[in-house]
């Protein structure tokens, strides 16, 4: 049977790029993006308007298109989630159950669900954070992702559900606008550098965070989903690392291209979130088990962003 893929939350930063990349592999007609919005930016794919909390609508779409795989990306992110905690919990958890249940009941055969470095907290060893460690997340987003990891593992052990996951670091891409996350300063900074040659950063200059170019993240996601079942040893979520840098370091790299770029720092509530997260990640399991390797370093990432952002 031919794979047909449903992407839930396709209008977000990851969803846009995943839709494009999966369409190249499977064909436009076999990749169905869905999102809350009525109007679609996806002109080449069959688009479905979907509220991730509407279980019946989800089931109908899965049956209508004979979906075999679901990439479930809809979520309220870290900074946004702190302002709507109960809704963040409801959206992030219930929508996941609906998708896991579809696989349990054999309507679909494979699930991708993203986790995040937000599953770690202030008590986690923050340098070279290992796969297995203390996890006491301090944001609703992180708490929901940590719970989600345990649920994914449980559905795999109990019902054999083939669910796969990556703990994304901060993701940096030029194809879409920042989406309300704590690491999104590293996307916003490029837009402001090109527009105004000035950026006011909401994190302090020495806040190191794990980051990754969007192309690497998308490639990792697809490689994980294509890996043979027996290679996937972790059914919670894999640590994944690209690079680590501070706002000051990325600003200095931008100055090599835009010499009169200026940055100042006005840390807000997102500083406390960033301080609770790892500074760098150990992803040896992903490297050993399914061959992960990043492509972008800081120099390459900055050049790529500045070359591609269209104002």
Protein Blocks (a to p, Z undefined) as FASTA:
>chain_A
ZZddddehklmmklmmmmmmmmmmnopklpccddfblbdcblkbccddddfklmklmmmm
mmmnopabdcdfbdcdfklmmmmmmlmmmmmmmmmmmmmmmmmnopafbdcddddfklpc
fklcfehpafbdcdddfbfklmmmmmmmmmmmmmmmmnopacddddddddddfkbccehi
aklmmmmmmmmmmmnopacdfbdfklccddddfklmmmmmmmmmmpcfklmmbfkbgcdd
fbdcdfklmmmmmmmmmmmbccdddddfklmmmmmpcfbdcfklmmmmnopacfbdfklm
mmmmmmmmcZZ
